[in-house]
Amino acid sequence: MGFILVLAMTASELFGNAHLKWYADNGRGHHLALGLLAWLLTLAILVQVFMKGKSMMWTCIMWEAMIVLGGALSAWILFGEKFTHWVQWLGILFALGAAICVNWECSQDK
C-alpha cells in the first residue's frame, strides 16, 4: 500500500509541477490554482504514507526516485526539454539505483 501511495504522491506532484510551469510561462491563474491544489494533495498523501507506518527514509528515497524518473519523462514529453550531457543520464541511473537499494532485503543474520 505504501508503494501505491508514493506513486499517487508522485503523480500529484508531477501534475502540480506541470501546471506551475505553465503558469510561469503564460501567467494564467487556473494553472497556478491547479498547481497549488496538486501540491496540497501531495502533502495530504505524504501524511497518509506516514500514517500507514512507512519510514521517512524509505518514503523520501522512493518519492525522490520516482520524481527523478517521472520528472525527466514528463519534462521531455510535455515541454520538449532534453539532457545535454551523459552525466545527466547517469543521475537518472543513480536515482533508479537508490530505489532498488532501499527495497533490498538485507538480513542482519548471517
N, C-alpha and C positions, 0 to 999 in steps of 0.2 A: 504494500500500500504506500510506503514511503516513496518508492521509485515513481509511482504514478503521480503522487502529489508534487514531487520535484519536477516531473515532466510538465505538469499543468502550470507550475510556477514559472518554468522556463518559457512556455508558450505565451503566458500572460505578459511576461517581461518583454519578450520579442515583439509582441503586438504593441505594447506601450512604447517601446523604443522606436519602432517604425513610425508611429503617429507623432511622436515628439520630433523626429527628424523631418517629417512632412510639415509640421508646424514651423520648425526653424526655417524650412525652405520657402514656405508660402504665407505664413502668418495666419492661416485660417484657424479660428478659435475652436472648431469642433475637433481638430486634430489634437490640440492641447488638452481639451476635456477628455477625449478618449485615452490619450496617453497617460494622464494623471489617474483616471479611473482604473486603467490596467495596472498601474503601479500599486494602487491601493489593494487591488485584488491579489497581486503578487505578495504583498506583505501579509494579507489575511491567510493566504495559503501557507506561507512560511510559518506562521503561528500554528497552523494545523499540523504541519510536519513535526514541529517540536512537541505538540500535544500527543502525537502518535508514538513518542518515545525515541525518535531518531536523534542521534547525537548531532551537535552543532558542527563537528568536524566532518562527519560523513555528508551532512546536508550541504554545507558550503562547498566542499570539493565536487560533489556530484552536480550541484547547481552551476558552479563555475565552468565545469567541463561541458555541460550541455549548452551554456550560454556561448562559450567559445565556438563550439561546433555549429550551433544553430544561428548564432550571430553572423559568423562568416558566410554561411549559406544564404541567409536572408539578405545580407548586405550585397552579395553578388547578384541574387535573383531580383530583388526589389529596386536596388539603387545602382546596379552595374559596377559596383566597386570591385577592385581586383588587387591581389597582392603583387608587389613589385620585386620581391626577393625570396629566395628559397628558405631563408631563416624564418620568415613569417609562416610558411607551411610547417616548419619544424615546431613552431609554437603550438599549432593545432595538434600535432602528434603528441606533444608533451601533455596537453590537456586530456587527450584520449587516454594516454598512459596513466595519468593521475586517477581517472575514473576507474580504470581497471585495477590499479594498485589498491585503492581504498576499499574495493569489494573483494580483494583477495582473502581467502580463508587462511589465516595464519594461526597455527596452533602453538600454544605455549609448551605443550607436551612433546617431548622427543624421545 
